[in-house]
Amino acid sequence: MSVHAMTTSHPEPVGVDPVLLSAAVRAASVCAQTCTACADACLAEDMVAEMRRCIRTDLDCADICAATTRILSRQSAWNVDIVKAVLEACISICETCADECAEHAEMHEHCKVCAEACRHCAQACRELLATL
């Protein structure tokens, strides 16, 4: 079942654009997986010690994106203030992670892919946040 189908089938919709909500859930989920995979790929690099900040940022971003996915997926008794704070945190860490990975993107394809996923997630969260 798709994220959008699940979002729109909820008996207590939260009153936000279901397309934007679904897009943010999908983007955060993809970003969490991508950041986890990027951290693992960084650990496999010969220059792993030089990748320490990137690994840490990837893992922090993965955790926040995973939490964002879960919080946005729960529509019952939605607290808009909490949702706003989570979206703002997700945007912030995604921008930080995208910048960090972009520094390594020319040398490591996985960092390039991760930076793109982070930027996409930040944008999806920003678009949803603008409607709250």
N, C-alpha and C positions, 0 to 999 in steps of 0.2 A: 504494500500500500504506500502511496506517495505521502510526503509530508503535507502537501496541500490538501489531499483528501482527508487526512486525519484532522488537520486544523479546521477545516470547514464542517466536519461531521460532529464536532464537539457540541454538546447540548447547552453549554454556557459560553457562547462566543464573547470575546472581550471587547468587541466594538472597534477593532482596528482593521485595516485593510488586510484580508487574509492572504493576499498575494505577497505583500511586504513581510508579513509575519512568517509565512512559509519560506520566503527567500532568505530571511535572516536565520531561521533555524537551520536550513540546508547549508548556508555559507559557514555558519559557526561549526557545524558538525564536520564539514569538509576541512575547515581550517584546523580543528583539533587533531584530526587524523594526519593531516599534512605536516603540522608542526611536530607531532610525535615522530613521524617517519624522518623528518629532517634532522631532528636531534639524534636519532639513531644513526643516520647516515654520517652526521658530523663525528660521531664516536668512532666510525670506521675509517675516517680520514687519517693519513699519516701525521698530519699536523694537528692532532686532536687537542693538544694543550692550547694552541692558538684559537681554537674554536670554543673555548669554555664559555665565553659570554653568549655566543650564538646558541649553544646547547641550552644554557639556563633560560635564555629568553624564549626559545622554542618551547621548552617544557612549561614555563609560566603561561605562555600564550595558549598552549594546548589545554591546560587546566581551566583557564578562564573561559575559553571557547566552549569546552565541554559543559561547564556550569551554565553558561548562557543558553546553550541548546536545551538543557533540562528545564531551566526556569521559563524560557519562552514556550516550551511545550506544555506547560501546566497552565491551563486557562482558568481553572476554577479559583474563585476568590482572588483574582489578580490584584496585586498591589502596584499601581502605576509608578509610585515613587521607587520601589525596589527594582522594577523593570527598567526604569530610566537609569538608575545607578549601575545596573548590570550592563546595560548597553553602552554607557559611557566608559566603563572599565574595559569592556571588550574592544571598543574603538581604540582606546589608548594603548592597550597591549598589542593589538594588531598593527597599529602604526609603528610602534617601537620595534616589534619583531620584523616587520617588513623592511624597516630601515637597516636593522642589524643584518638581516639575510642579504639585502641588496649589496652590502659591502663585500660579500663573498660570492656574489652571483656569477661573476666572470670566471671564477675558478671552480665553482661547485654548482652544477645544474640543480641539485636538490635545493640549494638556497634560493635559486632563481624561482623555482616552482613554489617554494614556501612563501617568498615575498609576494608573489602574485595572489596566492590564496589569502594571505593576510590582508592585502589591499582590498580584495573582493569582499571579504568578511566585514572589514571596517565600513565599506561603502553600504553594504546591505543593512548593517546595524544603524548607520547614520540615517538612512532613508526611513527606517522604521521609527527611530527616535524622533525624527522631525514631525511625525504624525501624532505623537503622544502629548 
